[in-house]
Amino acid sequence: MSPQETLSPVVTGAKAQATAAATPETRAATESDAPIATQVLAADDTLDDDNDSAIGGDSLSSTASIASSIYKFRVENGRTYNGYGDRRYFMPNDEVEQDRLDLQHHLFQLTFRGGMFTAPIDRKKVHRILDAGTGTGIWAIDMGDMCPEAEVFGVDVSPIQPQFVPPNVKFEIDDLEKPWTFTSGFDFVFSRMMTGSFPDWRQYINHCYEFTNPGGYCEVQDVCLPVRCDDDTLTNTNLERYGNLMLEGSLKLGVGLDVALKTKQCMEEAGFVDVNQVTYKWPLNRWPANKAMKEIGLWAHEVTMSNLSGLSIALFTHGLGWSVEELEVFLADVRKDLKNSKIHSYMPIYVVVGRKPGAKEETTVVA
Ligand SMILES: C[S@@+](CC[C@H](N)C(=O)[O-])C[C@H]1O[C@@H](n2cnc3c(N)ncnc32)[C@H](O)[C@@H]1O
């Protein structure tokens, strides 16, 4: 690994740092000791998209996948959605989406070089952990294995978690938009990819604060639309239009997919201290020259392609008034752009960590 590829943590601003294409000359000027996933990336210009078998069409990587109304899913356009709770979350909860979430879990681990969180948690001193919006529960289960002495609670409106889990992991079906009813607080409150779930993000972060024990940490990891690019290769593409339309549709439905922009401020206003934000990049295919980022790009490509319809359908039909047929024609063009390694697009991933003041020594020794 070259000195420029050092992966030491750094706090970055919310905005993309630069717009220049990364030639070898600009690379030296733009790369730093920041994590590579936060830098302006140089493109691999040896790629030939026409002769590439690594990037195919929609492909589904197969991965392993509580009474009454909870299990009554809502069905629309052949996809199932949560039936529990007042609001229908915009993503389906079917097997295709569950597989996508598990792939995405791996993508996050690649992003954090094998880690699942960035907060300075002492695994031996953390007793109660909350995974708010646990999805398939994969993070909570891995966390239960990693912290055998802690109790890990995963909460979601959809009952899509496995039944056989480590004894220290518990799942509950609940609507986190409603007042939280946990009987005690948590040493670590974690949430990942909850953008688009709550119309009142500030209230959500306030709930996180209320249920973080003094001295404990909260970490919020989220993607932020629209699709970004640090040069001009995304300009006037269907992929650029797609990212803008996804954001517009989400805003029309009152659950803007750019809410990650507000997380740091909401955490500070809630009362968290030492709030740090790091913005990582997920290239949308193998376009980066850097090997680690190319791998992240291949996984991000797979995660996006594996359920592009599911990601889009509710926002385009309910938010923007498109027909399913119109959307599918458009998505065919978007898929072409997603496969095109000449388009240097990426999704920004905002990771914000804050500490609740008080009893600092209890949980802040880095593991
Ligand atoms: C994109 S998934 C992320 C799942 C998981 N955090 C992960 O990273 O794999 C968002 C999850 O939030 C859940 N969700 C949405 N609105 C919710 C609410 N009001 N209360 C609880 N869970 C909710 C959805 O059911 C879905 O499982």
The ligand as a Tripos MOL2 file, in Angstrom:
@<TRIPOS>MOLECULE
LIG
   27    29     1     0     0
SMALL
NO_CHARGES

@<TRIPOS>ATOM
      1 C1        -32.4270   -0.0790    4.6250 C.3       1 LIG1
      2 S1        -33.0140   -1.0610    5.9320 S.3       1 LIG1
      3 C2        -31.5600   -1.1300    6.9830 C.3       1 LIG1
      4 C3        -31.5560   -2.3530    7.8550 C.3       1 LIG1
      5 C4        -30.3150   -2.5110    8.7480 C.3       1 LIG1
      6 N1        -30.1170   -1.3510    9.6130 N.3       1 LIG1
      7 C5        -29.0970   -2.7360    7.9290 C.2       1 LIG1
      8 O1        -28.2550   -1.8520    7.8200 O.co2     1 LIG1
      9 O2        -28.9910   -3.8210    7.3490 O.co2     1 LIG1
     10 C6        -34.0840    0.0120    6.8520 C.3       1 LIG1
     11 C7        -34.8560   -0.7690    7.9100 C.3       1 LIG1
     12 O3        -35.5820    0.1990    8.6870 O.3       1 LIG1
     13 C8        -36.8260   -0.3990    9.0430 C.3       1 LIG1
     14 N2        -37.7620    0.6720    9.4160 N.ar      1 LIG1
     15 C9        -38.2810    1.6300    8.6070 C.ar      1 LIG1
     16 N3        -39.1170    2.4230    9.3070 N.ar      1 LIG1
     17 C10       -39.1080    1.9640   10.5960 C.ar      1 LIG1
     18 C11       -39.7860    2.3610   11.7840 C.ar      1 LIG1
     19 N4        -40.6490    3.4080   11.7890 N.pl3     1 LIG1
     20 N5        -39.5690    1.6560   12.9260 N.ar      1 LIG1
     21 C12       -38.7070    0.5940   12.9180 C.ar      1 LIG1
     22 N6        -38.0480    0.1650   11.8280 N.ar      1 LIG1
     23 C13       -38.2440    0.8400   10.6650 C.ar      1 LIG1
     24 C14       -37.2200   -1.1390    7.7740 C.3       1 LIG1
     25 O4        -38.2030   -2.1280    8.0340 O.3       1 LIG1
     26 C15       -35.8770   -1.7220    7.3310 C.3       1 LIG1
     27 O5        -35.6710   -3.0110    7.8500 O.3       1 LIG1
@<TRIPOS>BOND
     1     1     2 1
     2     2     3 1
     3     2    10 1
     4     3     4 1
     5     4     5 1
     6     5     6 1
     7     5     7 1
     8     7     8 2
     9     7     9 1
    10    10    11 1
    11    11    12 1
    12    11    26 1
    13    12    13 1
    14    13    14 1
    15    13    24 1
    16    14    15 ar
    17    14    23 ar
    18    15    16 ar
    19    16    17 ar
    20    17    18 ar
    21    17    23 ar
    22    18    19 1
    23    18    20 ar
    24    20    21 ar
    25    21    22 ar
    26    22    23 ar
    27    24    25 1
    28    24    26 1
    29    26    27 1
@<TRIPOS>SUBSTRUCTURE
     1 LIG1         1 GROUP 0 **** ****
